[in-house]
């Protein structure tokens, strides 16, 4: 073990993975957060830093999902009756169409290799993961677990022995020439931010509200350290837009309470930005840098659409 925190990480994983077998919404949460969990495991346990062992962790989460789905089927087979819904059919059809498009792509070899490398993820995320939830009540059960498990995963990652800044991005150096994907860190951090700050706490203990605020701000901070500006900006906008909808306004008192809550949240977001945006990454988060990055990406989008607009048949069958 390369860190005194490694035994705690192992105990936490064994406990939550075992618990998730009988709690599908916990398993669903683990699937969403697993990329950061995987990076933390690789940071603390040298065995998983060997490229030959990278796939073992993917087999672990896939096996957990398979076992949980099987247990759920035997316990309540009726919960699968809504599996073939329009959203699933659309997602499945789009994925199949992406494979069919290999027939006419000018980069068949690269496309085939990428598809071959990623098809297990497509099967996991499109087919098996939706089997873990079947109702809005199941989705509601995810809110607190994703905040808790996501925050714990981010804390373990932050203190990982191989984690340090690569320029302006916080990454884990898995090998001497390979490091973790900072976009994954941003995605989980923003997910924690949104779930924590939009969760209603009526009927819960008083300490839950400050705990959620702390978790949300920490998630935002980790997303900032990842250097992923687009995800951070979008996450903050989502919180600002959806916060009024997440709070029921019954009277004038609730109305003012809503605006006070927004004031507190954006005040905390400002403090978090001041803490996590320092001299090392200040330039990346400047207004000019963010605007320039957005303009560059918009230009790429326009460049992509121009050939399609000039050749409508390419919308389905490529150029």
N, C-alpha and C positions, 0 to 999 in steps of 0.2 A: 504494500500500500504506500502510495507516494504522498498521502496527506492524512492528517488525523481525522478529517471529516469523512474519509472514505467509508469506514464502518457504518457511520450514521446514514450515508447515502444508500448503502446496500440494505440496511434494515428498513429504511423508508420504502425502498422499491419493493422488497419482498412483501411488506405489509400491504401496500396499496395495490399491488398486482393481485395478491390473493383476495383482497376485499372486492376488487373489481369484477371477479368472476361471477359474483352474485348481485352485483350492482352495475347493470349495463351502462348507465349514464356516467359512472366513474370510468369505465373502460373507454367510453366515447371521449371523455376529457383527456385520458392518457394518450389517445391517438392524436389529438390536436396538439398536445404539449410535447409529445415524444421526441421531436427533433432536438429540442433543447435538453431533454433528459438524456438523449443519446450523446450529445456533445459533452454533457457533464460526466457521464460514465467514462467516455474516452479520456477526459481530462484527469480523472481520479484513479483510474485502473489501467496501468500500462498494457495489460494483455489486450485491451481493445484498441490500443493505438497502433497495433500491427494491421496493415491494410488487408492481410489475409483473413482477419477476424471481423472486419467491418460488417459483413452481412449477418453475423450471428445476432446482433441486436435487432435487425429487421425481422429475423425469424422469431425472436422473442415476442415482439409486439403483434406480429401476424398470428402467432400461436395463441396469444392471450385473447385476441379478437375472436378467433375460431372457437376457442373453448367457451367464451362468454356467450356467443351466439348460440352454440349448441345447448348450453344450460338453459338459456332463455327459451329456446324452442321447446324443450322438454317440459319446462315449467308452465309456459303460457303460449302454446302454438298459435292461438288466435291473434296474438300481437303482430303477426306477420301478414295479416290480411291486407294491409294497405301498402305493402312493399312495392307493388307494381303501380306506382303513381306517375302522373305526367312529368314531374321533375326528374325522377329516376330514369324514365324512358328517354327524355331529352338528353340528359347527361350521358347515358349509355350510347345513344345514337351518335352524339357528337364525338365520343371517344372512338367508336368504330369508324366513323368517317375520317378521323385523323389517320387511322391505319390504312384505310383505302387510298388516301391521298398519296401514299408512298408510291403508288403506281405511276403517277405523272410528275412527281417532284424531280427537279434537276439535281438534287442532292440525295439520291436514293441511299447511298452507302451510309452517310452520316445520319440521315433520318431513320434508317433501319436500326442502326446501332443504338441510337437514343431511345427508340421505341422498345427495343429489346431490353435495354437496361432499366426502363421505367415501367414496363407493363405490370410488374408485381404491385407497384404503388397504385396503379390505376385499378387493379382488382380489389385491393384493400380499401381504397377510399371511395370508389364508386359502387361496389357491390356489397362488401361485407360491413363496412362502417355504418351505413344507413340502417342495417338490421338491428343496431343497438338501441335505436330510438324509434318510437312509433306514434307519438302523440305530443301535443304542446306541453302537457304536464311533464313528459320526459325531458323536453328541452328546458323547462323551468328548473328542473333538478340539476342541470349542468352549471347554472350560474355561479353558485358558491364554490363547488368543487373546482371549476376551472380557474377561479380567482386564487383559491388556496394552493392547489397543486401547481399552477403556473408560477405563482410567487415563490414557492419553495424551490422549484426547478431553476428559476432565475437566480435565486440566492446561491444555490450550489454552484451554478455556472460562474457567477461573479467571483467566488472565492476559489475557483478551480486552479490547481497548481500550474497549468499550462496556459492560462488566460492572461492576455496582455494586449496592449494597443498595437495595431498594425497601421501606422500612420494615424488616421483619425477614427479608426474602427476597432471596436473591442471584439477580439476573436480568440479562439482556442487553437494553439499550435498542436495539431494532432501528430504530425511528423515534422521532420526538419524542413520539408518543402510543401506541406499541405496544412491548411487551416480551415476552421469551421466557417460555414456560410453565415455572414452577418445578417442577411435578410431573414433568416429563420429566427434569430434572436429578436429582431424588430417585430416580426409577426406575432410571436408569443407575447412580447412586452406590450404591444398595442392591444392584443386580445385581453390581457389582464386589465389594462387601463379601461377599456370599454365595459367589460363585464363588471368590474368593481364599482365604477362610478355610475352605472345605470341600474344597478341592482337596488330594489326597494327593500328597506330594512324594517318595515312595520311588523311588529310582533316578535322581533328578534332582540337579543340582549343589547344593552346600550353600548357595550364596547365594540359591537360589530361595525357600527358606522365609522368610527375613527380607524378601525383596522382595515376596512375596505378602502378608505381614502389613502391610507399609507401604502396599501398594496398597489392601488392604481397609480400613484405617483412614482413608486419604485418601478413598476412596469414601464411607465413613460420614460423614466431615466435610463433604463436598460435599452429601450428602443433608440433613445438619443445617442447613447454610447455606441450603438451599432452603426451609426452614421447613415441610416436609411431615412432620408428626409421625407420622401413621399408618403411612406407609411405613417410616420409620426404626424405630419400635417393632416392627413386624412383622418387619423384616429382622433385627434383633438377636435376636428370639425364634426365628426360623428357624435362625439360626446355633447358638443354644444347644440347640435340640431336635435338630437333625440332625447336629451335630458328632460325637456318640458313634457314630452310624450310619456316618459317613464314615471312621471309624477302626476297623480290625479288631483286636479284643481276642483275643490268642492265649494270653497268660499273665498272671501278676500284674504283671510289669514293664510290659506294655502297658496294664494297668488303671490303674496309677498315672500312667503317661505321659499317658493320656487326661485325667485330672483335672488334671494339671499344665498340659496344653495349654489346657483350658478356663479355668483360673485366669489364665494369661498372656493369653488372648484377651479375657476380660472386664476384665482390668486395663488392656489397651490401649484397649478400648472406653471405659472410664471416663476415661482420659487424653484420648482424642479428644473426648469430650463436654466435658471441662473446657476444652480448647483452643478448640473451635469454638462453644461456648455461652458467649457473653460478655455484657457489659452491654447490647449492642444487641438481642439476641434472648433474653435470660435469662427475661423474663416469659413469652414464648411457650412456653418449654420447662419451665415450672414445673409441679409436680404438679397444681395446681388448674386451670391452663390446659388441660393434656392431658385431665384428667378431664372438664372442662366441654365441651371439643370433642367427646370421645367420646360424652358424654350427648346433646349436640345432634344428632349424626349418628344415634344410635340412635332418637331421637325422630322424625326424618325417616323412618327405615325403618318404624317402627311406623305413622306416619301414612299411608305408602304401602300397607301391608298391610291396614289396616282396611277400605277399600272393597272390596278383593278378597275378604276373609273374609265380608263381608256379601252379596256377589254372586258366587258361585262360577263362574257363566257368564262373568264378566269375565276369568277366568284365561286363556281362549283368545281371546275376541272383544271384550274391552274393555267399558267401561261404556256 
